[in-house]
């Protein structure tokens, strides 16, 4: 089986797929494609013009969630989608919560505090950052705090796609010098450290930090 992943490292969706590949011990080729100026060949495979895209023996699979589903079937162990029907549904929901919810808060902090200065040579939009930190993210962290309870991970069954997806978005928050207030959300803050400390995350975070340092 030949796997080739297209997409630049700092994308939380590309990172999500790379964490899954690492957790499942799958070898792959990585082409760090930037999310603009796509070739006609790429657009034919991913008409929404986004990253990531995975090619499995040359067959294209666009979208991180579709790729995650494919990789779960390809390498069922360790399982990232629980067998229990309710927990599986919760895992899918929390993946969506990350991709379409947490992204809306972590993204602006990352874009304005890192990309604007380091990659686009412009001043950051402080108002946009403040709105993300003070309005968008707090209710999401409140929700996560309630979901965690006394668990190490977001689901009772253990580490899952939910942790991968939410954790990946919060790497971008960290890259943008944002953080989870441990005094206000102690469970979320501890969970972030736990998830980002896993080898699958830790190695990618270090790789990305090195790239950011080189670019800056």
Backbone as JSON Lines, residues from 0, in Angstrom:
{"i":0,"aa":"X","n":[0.83,-1.19,0.0],"ca":[0.0,0.0,0.0],"c":[0.87,1.25,0.0]}
{"i":1,"aa":"X","n":[0.64,2.11,-0.97],"ca":[1.37,3.37,-1.08],"c":[0.45,4.51,-0.66]}
{"i":2,"aa":"X","n":[0.9,5.32,0.31],"ca":[0.13,6.45,0.78],"c":[0.91,7.73,0.56]}
{"i":3,"aa":"X","n":[0.25,8.73,-0.04],"ca":[0.89,10.03,-0.25],"c":[-0.05,11.11,0.23]}
{"i":4,"aa":"X","n":[0.44,11.96,1.14],"ca":[-0.37,13.01,1.74],"c":[0.06,14.37,1.21]}
{"i":5,"aa":"X","n":[-0.9,15.14,0.74],"ca":[-0.65,16.49,0.24],"c":[-1.17,17.49,1.26]}
{"i":6,"aa":"X","n":[-0.34,18.48,1.6],"ca":[-0.77,19.55,2.49],"c":[0.35,20.03,3.38]}
{"i":7,"aa":"X","n":[0.37,21.33,3.62],"ca":[1.44,21.94,4.4],"c":[1.29,21.63,5.89]}
{"i":8,"aa":"X","n":[2.41,21.57,6.59],"ca":[2.45,21.15,7.99],"c":[1.53,21.93,8.92]}
{"i":9,"aa":"X","n":[1.51,23.25,8.82],"ca":[0.81,24.05,9.81],"c":[-0.71,23.98,9.7]}
{"i":10,"aa":"X","n":[-1.23,23.35,8.68],"ca":[-2.68,23.15,8.59],"c":[-3.13,22.18,9.69]}
{"i":11,"aa":"X","n":[-4.12,22.56,10.5],"ca":[-4.59,21.64,11.54],"c":[-5.23,20.39,10.97]}
{"i":12,"aa":"X","n":[-5.72,20.48,9.74],"ca":[-6.37,19.33,9.11],"c":[-5.34,18.35,8.56]}
{"i":13,"aa":"X","n":[-4.25,18.89,8.04],"ca":[-3.13,18.03,7.63],"c":[-2.52,17.38,8.86]}
{"i":14,"aa":"X","n":[-2.34,18.17,9.92],"ca":[-1.79,17.64,11.16],"c":[-2.66,16.51,11.71]}
{"i":15,"aa":"X","n":[-3.97,16.7,11.63],"ca":[-4.89,15.66,12.12],"c":[-4.6,14.33,11.43]}
{"i":16,"aa":"X","n":[-4.43,14.39,10.12],"ca":[-4.16,13.17,9.36],"c":[-2.78,12.6,9.72]}
{"i":17,"aa":"X","n":[-1.8,13.47,9.87],"ca":[-0.45,12.99,10.2],"c":[-0.41,12.35,11.59]}
{"i":18,"aa":"X","n":[-1.19,12.87,12.52],"ca":[-1.27,12.25,13.85],"c":[-1.89,10.86,13.74]}
{"i":19,"aa":"X","n":[-2.95,10.74,12.96],"ca":[-3.59,9.43,12.77],"c":[-2.6,8.44,12.17]}
{"i":20,"aa":"X","n":[-1.89,8.87,11.15],"ca":[-0.9,8.0,10.5],"c":[0.16,7.56,11.5]}
{"i":21,"aa":"X","n":[0.59,8.48,12.35],"ca":[1.59,8.15,13.37],"c":[1.03,7.19,14.4]}
{"i":22,"aa":"X","n":[-0.18,7.45,14.87],"ca":[-0.81,6.57,15.87],"c":[-0.96,5.15,15.34]}
{"i":23,"aa":"X","n":[-1.24,5.03,14.06],"ca":[-1.46,3.72,13.46],"c":[-0.18,3.1,12.88]}
{"i":24,"aa":"X","n":[0.93,3.84,12.96],"ca":[2.2,3.31,12.5],"c":[2.26,3.09,11.0]}
{"i":25,"aa":"X","n":[1.59,3.93,10.23],"ca":[1.55,3.77,8.78],"c":[2.62,4.65,8.12]}
{"i":26,"aa":"X","n":[3.35,4.07,7.2],"ca":[4.33,4.83,6.43],"c":[3.64,5.58,5.3]}
{"i":27,"aa":"X","n":[4.16,6.76,4.98],"ca":[3.55,7.56,3.93],"c":[4.56,8.56,3.4]}
{"i":28,"aa":"X","n":[4.29,9.03,2.2],"ca":[5.07,10.13,1.62],"c":[4.3,11.41,1.85]}
{"i":29,"aa":"X","n":[5.02,12.49,2.19],"ca":[4.36,13.76,2.48],"c":[4.85,14.83,1.52]}
{"i":30,"aa":"X","n":[3.91,15.45,0.8],"ca":[4.23,16.59,-0.05],"c":[3.59,17.84,0.58]}
{"i":31,"aa":"X","n":[4.39,18.74,1.16],"ca":[3.84,19.89,1.89],"c":[3.29,20.97,0.97]}
{"i":32,"aa":"X","n":[2.15,20.69,0.39],"ca":[1.51,21.59,-0.58],"c":[0.82,22.75,0.13]}
{"i":33,"aa":"X","n":[1.09,23.97,-0.34],"ca":[0.45,25.17,0.22],"c":[-1.0,25.26,-0.24]}
{"i":34,"aa":"X","n":[-1.88,25.85,0.59],"ca":[-3.31,25.88,0.25],"c":[-3.72,27.01,-0.68]}
{"i":35,"aa":"X","n":[-3.0,27.17,-1.77],"ca":[-3.4,28.12,-2.8],"c":[-2.64,27.77,-4.08]}
{"i":36,"aa":"X","n":[-3.09,28.35,-5.18],"ca":[-2.47,28.1,-6.49],"c":[-2.37,26.62,-6.8]}
{"i":37,"aa":"X","n":[-3.49,25.91,-6.63],"ca":[-3.5,24.48,-6.92],"c":[-3.45,24.24,-8.42]}
{"i":38,"aa":"X","n":[-2.79,23.17,-8.79],"ca":[-2.72,22.79,-10.2],"c":[-4.07,22.24,-10.65]}
{"i":39,"aa":"X","n":[-4.28,22.23,-11.96],"ca":[-5.51,21.67,-12.51],"c":[-5.62,20.19,-12.15]}
{"i":40,"aa":"X","n":[-4.49,19.52,-12.1],"ca":[-4.5,18.09,-11.75],"c":[-4.99,17.9,-10.32]}
{"i":41,"aa":"X","n":[-4.53,18.78,-9.41],"ca":[-4.96,18.67,-8.01],"c":[-6.45,18.98,-7.88]}
{"i":42,"aa":"X","n":[-6.92,20.02,-8.55],"ca":[-8.32,20.42,-8.47],"c":[-9.23,19.32,-9.0]}
{"i":43,"aa":"X","n":[-8.76,18.57,-9.99],"ca":[-9.55,17.45,-10.51],"c":[-9.75,16.38,-9.43]}
{"i":44,"aa":"X","n":[-8.79,16.31,-8.51],"ca":[-8.89,15.33,-7.42],"c":[-9.62,15.9,-6.21]}
{"i":45,"aa":"X","n":[-9.49,17.2,-5.99],"ca":[-10.13,17.86,-4.85],"c":[-10.77,19.16,-5.36]}
{"i":46,"aa":"X","n":[-12.0,19.08,-5.88],"ca":[-12.62,20.25,-6.51],"c":[-12.93,21.39,-5.55]}
{"i":47,"aa":"X","n":[-12.88,21.15,-4.23],"ca":[-13.09,22.23,-3.27],"c":[-11.83,23.04,-3.03]}
{"i":48,"aa":"X","n":[-10.72,22.62,-3.63],"ca":[-9.45,23.36,-3.57],"c":[-8.99,23.57,-2.13]}
{"i":49,"aa":"X","n":[-8.89,22.47,-1.41],"ca":[-8.45,22.53,-0.02],"c":[-7.38,21.46,0.22]}
{"i":50,"aa":"X","n":[-6.8,21.51,1.4],"ca":[-5.92,20.45,1.86],"c":[-6.5,19.92,3.17]}
{"i":51,"aa":"X","n":[-6.22,18.64,3.48],"ca":[-5.33,17.7,2.8],"c":[-6.04,16.87,1.74]}
{"i":52,"aa":"X","n":[-5.2,16.15,1.02],"ca":[-5.64,15.11,0.09],"c":[-4.71,13.93,0.29]}
{"i":53,"aa":"X","n":[-5.29,12.75,0.37],"ca":[-4.49,11.53,0.48],"c":[-4.66,10.72,-0.79]}
{"i":54,"aa":"X","n":[-3.56,10.22,-1.31],"ca":[-3.63,9.26,-2.41],"c":[-3.26,7.89,-1.86]}
{"i":55,"aa":"X","n":[-4.15,6.94,-2.01],"ca":[-3.93,5.56,-1.59],"c":[-3.78,4.7,-2.83]}
{"i":56,"aa":"X","n":[-2.55,4.28,-3.08],"ca":[-2.25,3.58,-4.35],"c":[-2.74,4.39,-5.54]}
{"i":57,"aa":"X","n":[-2.55,5.7,-5.45],"ca":[-2.92,6.59,-6.55],"c":[-4.37,7.03,-6.56]}
{"i":58,"aa":"X","n":[-5.2,6.49,-5.68],"ca":[-6.62,6.85,-5.64],"c":[-6.82,8.0,-4.67]}
{"i":59,"aa":"X","n":[-7.43,9.11,-5.1],"ca":[-7.53,10.3,-4.26],"c":[-8.65,10.21,-3.22]}
{"i":60,"aa":"X","n":[-8.32,10.68,-2.02],"ca":[-9.32,10.82,-0.95],"c":[-9.17,12.23,-0.39]}
{"i":61,"aa":"X","n":[-10.08,13.15,-0.73],"ca":[-10.01,14.51,-0.18],"c":[-10.69,14.59,1.17]}
{"i":62,"aa":"X","n":[-10.3,15.61,1.97],"ca":[-10.93,15.96,3.24],"c":[-10.39,15.1,4.38]}
{"i":63,"aa":"X","n":[-10.01,15.79,5.48],"ca":[-9.39,15.1,6.61],"c":[-10.31,14.07,7.26]}
{"i":64,"aa":"X","n":[-11.6,14.37,7.34],"ca":[-12.52,13.43,7.98],"c":[-12.72,12.18,7.12]}
{"i":65,"aa":"X","n":[-12.8,12.36,5.81],"ca":[-12.9,11.21,4.91],"c":[-11.62,10.37,4.98]}
{"i":66,"aa":"X","n":[-10.49,11.05,5.04],"ca":[-9.21,10.34,5.14],"c":[-9.14,9.56,6.45]}
{"i":67,"aa":"X","n":[-9.58,10.19,7.55],"ca":[-9.57,9.52,8.85],"c":[-10.42,8.26,8.81]}
{"i":68,"aa":"X","n":[-11.58,8.33,8.18],"ca":[-12.45,7.16,8.06],"c":[-11.76,6.06,7.26]}
{"i":69,"aa":"X","n":[-11.09,6.45,6.19],"ca":[-10.39,5.46,5.36],"c":[-9.27,4.79,6.16]}
{"i":70,"aa":"X","n":[-8.48,5.59,6.87],"ca":[-7.34,5.04,7.61],"c":[-7.8,4.13,8.74]}
{"i":71,"aa":"X","n":[-8.95,4.42,9.32],"ca":[-9.5,3.55,10.37],"c":[-9.83,2.17,9.8]}
{"i":72,"aa":"X","n":[-10.37,2.16,8.59],"ca":[-10.67,0.88,7.94],"c":[-9.41,0.16,7.49]}
{"i":73,"aa":"X","n":[-8.44,0.93,7.05],"ca":[-7.19,0.35,6.56],"c":[-6.39,-0.27,7.7]}
{"i":74,"aa":"X","n":[-6.35,0.42,8.83],"ca":[-5.58,-0.04,9.99],"c":[-6.46,0.1,11.24]}
{"i":75,"aa":"X","n":[-7.3,-0.88,11.51],"ca":[-8.28,-0.76,12.6],"c":[-7.68,-0.68,14.0]}
{"i":76,"aa":"X","n":[-6.42,-1.07,14.13],"ca":[-5.77,-1.05,15.45],"c":[-4.55,-0.14,15.41]}
{"i":77,"aa":"X","n":[-4.43,0.76,16.39],"ca":[-5.38,1.06,17.46],"c":[-6.6,1.8,16.93]}
{"i":78,"aa":"X","n":[-7.75,1.48,17.49],"ca":[-9.0,2.09,17.03],"c":[-9.08,3.54,17.5]}
{"i":79,"aa":"X","n":[-9.44,4.42,16.6],"ca":[-9.66,5.83,16.95],"c":[-11.14,6.19,16.91]}
{"i":80,"aa":"X","n":[-11.97,5.29,16.41],"ca":[-13.41,5.44,16.45],"c":[-13.95,4.31,17.31]}
{"i":81,"aa":"X","n":[-14.6,4.62,18.44],"ca":[-15.06,3.57,19.36],"c":[-16.05,2.6,18.73]}
{"i":82,"aa":"X","n":[-16.06,1.38,19.23],"ca":[-16.99,0.36,18.74],"c":[-18.42,0.63,19.22]}
{"i":83,"aa":"X","n":[-18.54,1.15,20.44],"ca":[-19.86,1.45,20.99],"c":[-20.57,2.49,20.12]}
{"i":84,"aa":"X","n":[-21.8,2.21,19.67],"ca":[-22.47,3.12,18.74],"c":[-22.62,4.55,19.25]}
{"i":85,"aa":"X","n":[-22.96,4.71,20.53],"ca":[-23.12,6.06,21.06],"c":[-21.79,6.78,21.14]}
{"i":86,"aa":"X","n":[-20.77,6.09,21.64],"ca":[-19.45,6.73,21.74],"c":[-18.9,7.04,20.36]}
{"i":87,"aa":"X","n":[-19.17,6.18,19.4],"ca":[-18.71,6.45,18.03],"c":[-19.36,7.72,17.49]}
{"i":88,"aa":"X","n":[-20.67,7.85,17.75],"ca":[-21.38,9.06,17.32],"c":[-20.81,10.29,18.02]}
{"i":89,"aa":"X","n":[-20.47,10.16,19.31],"ca":[-19.87,11.27,20.04],"c":[-18.51,11.64,19.46]}
{"i":90,"aa":"X","n":[-17.76,10.63,19.06],"ca":[-16.44,10.88,18.47],"c":[-16.58,11.67,17.17]}
{"i":91,"aa":"X","n":[-17.55,11.27,16.34],"ca":[-17.78,11.98,15.07],"c":[-18.24,13.41,15.34]}
{"i":92,"aa":"X","n":[-19.12,13.58,16.35],"ca":[-19.58,14.92,16.7],"c":[-18.42,15.79,17.17]}
{"i":93,"aa":"X","n":[-17.57,15.27,18.03],"ca":[-16.47,16.07,18.57],"c":[-15.43,16.38,17.49]}
{"i":94,"aa":"X","n":[-15.3,15.51,16.52],"ca":[-14.44,15.82,15.37],"c":[-15.01,17.02,14.62]}
{"i":95,"aa":"X","n":[-16.33,17.01,14.43],"ca":[-16.99,18.14,13.77],"c":[-16.89,19.4,14.63]}
{"i":96,"aa":"X","n":[-17.06,19.26,15.93],"ca":[-16.92,20.37,16.88],"c":[-15.54,21.02,16.74]}
{"i":97,"aa":"X","n":[-14.53,20.2,16.56],"ca":[-13.17,20.72,16.38],"c":[-13.02,21.42,15.05]}
{"i":98,"aa":"X","n":[-13.4,20.73,13.99],"ca":[-13.13,21.23,12.64],"c":[-13.92,22.48,12.28]}
{"i":99,"aa":"X","n":[-15.14,22.59,12.8],"ca":[-15.99,23.73,12.45],"c":[-16.26,24.66,13.63]}
{"i":100,"aa":"X","n":[-15.83,24.28,14.83],"ca":[-16.06,25.11,16.0],"c":[-14.77,25.67,16.58]}
{"i":101,"aa":"X","n":[-13.94,24.79,17.09],"ca":[-12.68,25.23,17.7],"c":[-11.81,25.96,16.68]}
{"i":102,"aa":"X","n":[-11.89,25.51,15.44],"ca":[-11.12,26.17,14.37],"c":[-11.45,27.65,14.26]}
{"i":103,"aa":"X","n":[-12.71,28.0,14.54],"ca":[-13.13,29.4,14.44],"c":[-12.56,30.29,15.52]}
{"i":104,"aa":"X","n":[-12.06,29.68,16.6],"ca":[-11.42,30.46,17.65],"c":[-9.91,30.39,17.58]}
{"i":105,"aa":"X","n":[-9.39,29.18,17.4],"ca":[-7.93,29.02,17.34],"c":[-7.36,29.62,16.06]}
{"i":106,"aa":"X","n":[-8.12,29.52,14.96],"ca":[-7.64,29.99,13.67],"c":[-7.25,31.46,13.65]}
{"i":107,"aa":"X","n":[-8.13,32.36,14.09],"ca":[-7.77,33.78,14.07],"c":[-6.55,34.12,14.92]}
{"i":108,"aa":"X","n":[-6.4,33.47,16.08],"ca":[-5.23,33.72,16.93],"c":[-3.97,33.31,16.19]}
{"i":109,"aa":"X","n":[-4.01,32.14,15.59],"ca":[-2.88,31.62,14.81],"c":[-2.57,32.51,13.61]}
{"i":110,"aa":"X","n":[-3.61,32.87,12.88],"ca":[-3.42,33.66,11.66],"c":[-2.86,35.05,11.96]}
{"i":111,"aa":"X","n":[-3.39,35.69,12.99],"ca":[-2.98,37.07,13.27],"c":[-1.68,37.15,14.06]}
{"i":112,"aa":"X","n":[-1.46,36.25,15.0],"ca":[-0.27,36.33,15.85],"c":[0.94,35.61,15.26]}
{"i":113,"aa":"X","n":[0.72,34.75,14.27],"ca":[1.87,34.07,13.65],"c":[1.94,34.34,12.16]}
{"i":114,"aa":"X","n":[0.94,33.92,11.42],"ca":[1.02,34.02,9.96],"c":[1.18,35.47,9.49]}
{"i":115,"aa":"X","n":[0.44,36.38,10.1],"ca":[0.5,37.78,9.67],"c":[1.91,38.32,9.75]}
{"i":116,"aa":"X","n":[2.58,38.07,10.87],"ca":[3.91,38.64,11.1],"c":[5.01,37.86,10.4]}
{"i":117,"aa":"X","n":[4.97,36.54,10.54],"ca":[6.09,35.72,10.07],"c":[6.02,35.43,8.58]}
{"i":118,"aa":"X","n":[4.8,35.21,8.07],"ca":[4.69,34.77,6.68],"c":[4.15,35.84,5.73]}
{"i":119,"aa":"X","n":[3.32,36.77,6.24],"ca":[2.7,37.75,5.35],"c":[3.21,39.17,5.56]}
{"i":120,"aa":"X","n":[4.12,39.34,6.54],"ca":[4.78,40.63,6.77],"c":[3.79,41.78,6.93]}
{"i":121,"aa":"X","n":[2.8,41.56,7.77],"ca":[1.84,42.62,8.09],"c":[1.56,42.61,9.59]}
{"i":122,"aa":"X","n":[0.99,43.7,10.07],"ca":[0.62,43.78,11.48],"c":[-0.6,42.89,11.76]}
{"i":123,"aa":"X","n":[-0.62,42.36,12.95],"ca":[-1.75,41.51,13.31],"c":[-2.98,42.37,13.62]}
{"i":124,"aa":"X","n":[-4.14,41.78,13.47],"ca":[-5.41,42.44,13.77],"c":[-5.76,42.12,15.22]}
{"i":125,"aa":"X","n":[-5.41,43.02,16.12],"ca":[-5.59,42.79,17.55],"c":[-7.05,42.61,17.92]}
{"i":126,"aa":"X","n":[-7.93,43.31,17.23],"ca":[-9.37,43.19,17.52],"c":[-9.88,41.8,17.19]}
{"i":127,"aa":"X","n":[-9.4,41.24,16.1],"ca":[-9.82,39.88,15.7],"c":[-9.32,38.86,16.72]}
{"i":128,"aa":"X","n":[-8.08,39.05,17.19],"ca":[-7.52,38.14,18.2],"c":[-8.31,38.22,19.5]}
{"i":129,"aa":"X","n":[-8.62,39.44,19.92],"ca":[-9.35,39.64,21.18],"c":[-10.73,39.0,21.11]}
{"i":130,"aa":"X","n":[-11.39,39.12,19.98],"ca":[-12.72,38.52,19.82],"c":[-12.64,37.0,19.92]}
{"i":131,"aa":"X","n":[-11.63,36.41,19.29],"ca":[-11.46,34.96,19.34],"c":[-11.19,34.5,20.77]}
{"i":132,"aa":"X","n":[-10.31,35.21,21.45],"ca":[-9.91,34.8,22.8],"c":[-10.99,35.07,23.84]}
{"i":133,"aa":"X","n":[-11.73,36.15,23.68],"ca":[-12.67,36.57,24.72],"c":[-14.12,36.19,24.45]}
{"i":134,"aa":"X","n":[-14.45,35.91,23.17],"ca":[-15.84,35.6,22.83],"c":[-16.02,34.2,22.24]}
{"i":135,"aa":"X","n":[-15.16,33.85,21.28],"ca":[-15.36,32.57,20.58],"c":[-14.91,31.37,21.4]}
{"i":136,"aa":"X","n":[-13.7,31.43,21.94],"ca":[-13.13,30.26,22.6],"c":[-13.7,29.94,23.99]}
{"i":137,"aa":"X","n":[-13.99,30.91,24.85],"ca":[-14.44,30.56,26.2],"c":[-15.63,29.6,26.28]}
{"i":138,"aa":"X","n":[-16.72,29.81,25.53],"ca":[-17.82,28.84,25.62],"c":[-17.45,27.45,25.11]}
{"i":139,"aa":"X","n":[-16.52,27.4,24.15],"ca":[-16.05,26.11,23.65],"c":[-15.23,25.39,24.71]}
{"i":140,"aa":"X","n":[-14.39,26.13,25.41],"ca":[-13.62,25.54,26.51],"c":[-14.53,25.13,27.66]}
{"i":141,"aa":"X","n":[-15.57,25.92,27.91],"ca":[-16.54,25.53,28.94],"c":[-17.15,24.17,28.6]}
{"i":142,"aa":"X","n":[-17.5,24.0,27.34],"ca":[-18.1,22.74,26.89],"c":[-17.12,21.58,27.07]}
{"i":143,"aa":"X","n":[-15.88,21.78,26.66],"ca":[-14.88,20.73,26.77],"c":[-14.61,20.38,28.23]}
{"i":144,"aa":"X","n":[-14.6,21.38,29.09],"ca":[-14.38,21.15,30.51],"c":[-15.46,20.21,31.06]}
{"i":145,"aa":"X","n":[-16.69,20.43,30.62],"ca":[-17.79,19.58,31.05],"c":[-17.72,18.18,30.46]}
{"i":146,"aa":"X","n":[-17.22,18.07,29.25],"ca":[-17.12,16.76,28.6],"c":[-16.06,15.88,29.26]}
{"i":147,"aa":"X","n":[-15.01,16.49,29.74],"ca":[-13.89,15.71,30.29],"c":[-14.23,15.05,31.62]}
{"i":148,"aa":"X","n":[-14.93,15.75,32.49],"ca":[-15.22,15.16,33.79],"c":[-13.95,14.67,34.46]}
{"i":149,"aa":"X","n":[-13.93,13.4,34.85],"ca":[-12.75,12.8,35.47],"c":[-11.94,11.96,34.48]}
{"i":150,"aa":"X","n":[-12.24,12.09,33.18],"ca":[-11.58,11.27,32.16],"c":[-10.25,11.88,31.74]}
{"i":151,"aa":"X","n":[-9.35,11.01,31.28],"ca":[-8.1,11.48,30.71],"c":[-8.3,12.05,29.31]}
{"i":152,"aa":"X","n":[-9.3,11.49,28.6],"ca":[-9.56,11.91,27.22],"c":[-11.03,12.27,27.06]}
{"i":153,"aa":"X","n":[-11.41,12.71,25.88],"ca":[-12.76,13.25,25.69],"c":[-13.85,12.19,25.72]}
{"i":154,"aa":"X","n":[-13.49,10.94,25.48],"ca":[-14.46,9.85,25.55],"c":[-14.05,8.85,26.64]}
{"i":155,"aa":"X","n":[-15.02,8.22,27.29],"ca":[-14.69,7.26,28.35],"c":[-13.82,6.1,27.89]}
{"i":156,"aa":"X","n":[-13.93,5.74,26.62],"ca":[-13.17,4.59,26.1],"c":[-11.69,4.91,25.88]}
{"i":157,"aa":"X","n":[-11.31,6.17,25.95],"ca":[-9.9,6.53,25.8],"c":[-9.62,7.39,24.59]}
{"i":158,"aa":"X","n":[-8.36,7.51,24.24],"ca":[-7.9,8.37,23.14],"c":[-8.6,8.02,21.84]}
{"i":159,"aa":"X","n":[-9.1,9.05,21.15],"ca":[-9.89,8.81,19.95],"c":[-9.7,9.94,18.94]}
{"i":160,"aa":"X","n":[-10.43,9.83,17.85],"ca":[-10.41,10.87,16.82],"c":[-10.84,12.21,17.4]}
{"i":161,"aa":"X","n":[-11.67,12.19,18.44],"ca":[-12.09,13.43,19.08],"c":[-10.89,14.18,19.64]}
{"i":162,"aa":"X","n":[-10.0,13.47,20.32],"ca":[-8.8,14.09,20.89],"c":[-7.85,14.54,19.79]}
{"i":163,"aa":"X","n":[-7.76,13.75,18.73],"ca":[-6.89,14.11,17.6],"c":[-7.37,15.42,16.97]}
{"i":164,"aa":"X","n":[-8.66,15.5,16.7],"ca":[-9.2,16.66,15.99],"c":[-9.14,17.93,16.83]}
{"i":165,"aa":"X","n":[-9.61,17.86,18.08],"ca":[-9.58,19.05,18.94],"c":[-8.13,19.42,19.27]}
{"i":166,"aa":"X","n":[-7.33,18.41,19.58],"ca":[-5.93,18.67,19.9],"c":[-5.17,19.32,18.76]}
{"i":167,"aa":"X","n":[-5.49,18.93,17.54],"ca":[-4.8,19.51,16.39],"c":[-5.12,20.99,16.24]}
{"i":168,"aa":"X","n":[-6.37,21.36,16.45],"ca":[-6.74,22.78,16.37],"c":[-6.01,23.59,17.44]}
{"i":169,"aa":"X","n":[-5.84,23.0,18.62],"ca":[-5.21,23.74,19.71],"c":[-3.7,23.82,19.59]}
{"i":170,"aa":"X","n":[-3.11,23.02,18.72],"ca":[-1.69,23.24,18.39],"c":[-1.56,24.59,17.71]}
{"i":171,"aa":"X","n":[-2.49,24.92,16.83],"ca":[-2.43,26.21,16.15],"c":[-2.64,27.36,17.11]}
{"i":172,"aa":"X","n":[-3.49,27.15,18.12],"ca":[-3.63,28.18,19.15],"c":[-2.3,28.4,19.86]}
{"i":173,"aa":"X","n":[-1.6,27.32,20.16],"ca":[-0.3,27.41,20.83],"c":[0.72,28.09,19.92]}
{"i":174,"aa":"X","n":[0.73,27.75,18.64],"ca":[1.64,28.42,17.71],"c":[1.38,29.93,17.66]}
{"i":175,"aa":"X","n":[0.12,30.32,17.87],"ca":[-0.25,31.73,17.85],"c":[-0.12,32.39,19.2]}
{"i":176,"aa":"X","n":[0.61,31.73,20.13],"ca":[0.87,32.26,21.47],"c":[-0.41,32.39,22.3]}
{"i":177,"aa":"X","n":[-1.41,31.59,21.95],"ca":[-2.61,31.51,22.78],"c":[-2.49,30.33,23.72]}
{"i":178,"aa":"X","n":[-3.32,30.29,24.72],"ca":[-3.27,29.19,25.67],"c":[-4.62,29.0,26.34]}
{"i":179,"aa":"X","n":[-4.77,27.87,27.0],"ca":[-5.95,27.59,27.79],"c":[-5.65,28.01,29.23]}
{"i":180,"aa":"X","n":[-6.45,28.88,29.78],"ca":[-6.26,29.36,31.15],"c":[-6.49,28.21,32.12]}
{"i":181,"aa":"X","n":[-5.42,27.72,32.73],"ca":[-5.5,26.57,33.62],"c":[-6.3,26.87,34.88]}
{"i":182,"aa":"X","n":[-6.37,28.13,35.28],"ca":[-7.16,28.48,36.46],"c":[-8.66,28.4,36.17]}
{"i":183,"aa":"X","n":[-9.03,28.74,34.94],"ca":[-10.45,28.74,34.56],"c":[-10.89,27.39,34.02]}
{"i":184,"aa":"X","n":[-9.99,26.72,33.28],"ca":[-10.33,25.43,32.67],"c":[-9.24,24.41,33.0]}
{"i":185,"aa":"X","n":[-9.12,24.0,34.24],"ca":[-8.02,23.12,34.64],"c":[-8.03,21.76,33.94]}
{"i":186,"aa":"X","n":[-9.21,21.23,33.7],"ca":[-9.28,19.92,33.05],"c":[-8.86,20.0,31.58]}
{"i":187,"aa":"X","n":[-9.29,21.06,30.92],"ca":[-8.91,21.24,29.51],"c":[-7.4,21.48,29.4]}
{"i":188,"aa":"X","n":[-6.87,22.31,30.28],"ca":[-5.42,22.59,30.24],"c":[-4.61,21.33,30.46]}
{"i":189,"aa":"X","n":[-5.01,20.49,31.41],"ca":[-4.3,19.23,31.67],"c":[-4.44,18.29,30.5]}
{"i":190,"aa":"X","n":[-5.65,18.28,29.91],"ca":[-5.89,17.42,28.73],"c":[-5.01,17.84,27.56]}
{"i":191,"aa":"X","n":[-4.88,19.14,27.33],"ca":[-4.03,19.62,26.24],"c":[-2.6,19.13,26.42]}
{"i":192,"aa":"X","n":[-2.07,19.26,27.62],"ca":[-0.71,18.8,27.87],"c":[-0.58,17.3,27.65]}
{"i":193,"aa":"X","n":[-1.59,16.57,28.06],"ca":[-1.58,15.11,27.9],"c":[-1.59,14.72,26.42]}
{"i":194,"aa":"X","n":[-2.48,15.34,25.66],"ca":[-2.61,15.0,24.24],"c":[-1.39,15.45,23.46]}
{"i":195,"aa":"X","n":[-0.94,16.67,23.68],"ca":[0.22,17.19,22.94],"c":[1.52,16.51,23.36]}
{"i":196,"aa":"X","n":[1.5,15.83,24.48],"ca":[2.68,15.09,24.91],"c":[2.8,13.71,24.31]}
{"i":197,"aa":"X","n":[1.75,13.24,23.65],"ca":[1.82,11.93,22.99],"c":[2.86,12.0,21.87]}
{"i":198,"aa":"X","n":[3.6,10.92,21.63],"ca":[4.63,10.94,20.57],"c":[4.09,11.38,19.22]}
{"i":199,"aa":"X","n":[2.87,10.99,18.89],"ca":[2.29,11.34,17.59],"c":[2.15,12.84,17.42]}
{"i":200,"aa":"X","n":[1.81,13.54,18.48],"ca":[1.7,15.0,18.46],"c":[3.05,15.67,18.69]}
{"i":201,"aa":"X","n":[3.78,15.19,19.67],"ca":[5.01,15.85,20.1],"c":[6.0,16.02,18.95]}
{"i":202,"aa":"X","n":[6.2,14.95,18.19],"ca":[7.14,15.02,17.08],"c":[6.73,16.03,16.03]}
{"i":203,"aa":"X","n":[5.45,16.1,15.71],"ca":[4.97,17.06,14.71],"c":[5.07,18.49,15.22]}
{"i":204,"aa":"X","n":[4.73,18.69,16.49],"ca":[4.82,20.04,17.07],"c":[6.26,20.54,17.02]}
{"i":205,"aa":"X","n":[7.19,19.69,17.37],"ca":[8.61,20.08,17.33],"c":[9.06,20.37,15.91]}
{"i":206,"aa":"X","n":[8.6,19.56,14.96],"ca":[8.94,19.78,13.55],"c":[8.39,21.13,13.08]}
{"i":207,"aa":"X","n":[7.16,21.44,13.46],"ca":[6.55,22.7,13.05],"c":[7.22,23.9,13.72]}
{"i":208,"aa":"X","n":[7.57,23.75,15.0],"ca":[8.23,24.85,15.7],"c":[9.58,25.16,15.06]}
{"i":209,"aa":"X","n":[10.28,24.13,14.62],"ca":[11.54,24.34,13.94],"c":[11.34,25.1,12.63]}
{"i":210,"aa":"X","n":[10.27,24.75,11.91],"ca":[9.96,25.45,10.66],"c":[9.59,26.9,10.88]}
{"i":211,"aa":"X","n":[8.84,27.16,11.94],"ca":[8.45,28.53,12.27],"c":[9.68,29.35,12.63]}
{"i":212,"aa":"X","n":[10.57,28.77,13.42],"ca":[11.8,29.46,13.82],"c":[12.65,29.8,12.6]}
{"i":213,"aa":"X","n":[12.74,28.84,11.67],"ca":[13.53,29.08,10.46],"c":[12.92,30.19,9.59]}
{"i":214,"aa":"X","n":[11.58,30.2,9.54],"ca":[10.89,31.22,8.72],"c":[10.98,32.6,9.35]}
{"i":215,"aa":"X","n":[11.06,32.64,10.69],"ca":[11.09,33.93,11.38],"c":[12.46,34.55,11.42]}
